[in-house]
Amino acid sequence: MSSPMAVVAAYKFKSSVGESEMWALLREHRATIQAEGLGTAREPWVLQSYTDPRQLLEIFEWKDEAAGRAAPNNPRVFAVWQKFATLCDAVGLSLAKTAEANAPFAHFKPVRL
C-alpha cells in the first residue's frame, strides 16, 4: 500500500511581486495538483517569514511517491512551476537559508489561502 509523501517547498518571491500575486499562485498550485489527481485532500500549510515576508514555505502532500515522481512530467503542473520560476528569486530555497534558520525554534506566520 502506498502512503502520502509530505513536501516542504520553500520560495523567495521577487520584491516586485505583491502578496496577492503570491497567494494566487499558491492557490493555483494547490488546485492544479488536485485537478491532476496528484495530491491528497489535506490542505497545504503556507508559512510566511516574519523577517522577510517574501520567503514562504508550502507544506503539502503528494498522494504517494509515484505522484511526486510524475509531477514534473505533467504539463499542467510544470506550467505552474514555470510561473514560480518567473516570480521567484529562489525556488527550492534551502531551509537553512531562510531568515529564521538560525533560531532554535523558528517562527512563521501561518497564511490561509
Protein Blocks (a to p, Z undefined) as FASTA:
>chain_A
ZZdddddddddddfklcfklmmmmmmmmmmmmmmnopacfbdcdddddfklmmbccdddd
dfblklmmmmmmpmklmmmmmmmmmmpmbghiafklpmklmpmbdcdddddZZ
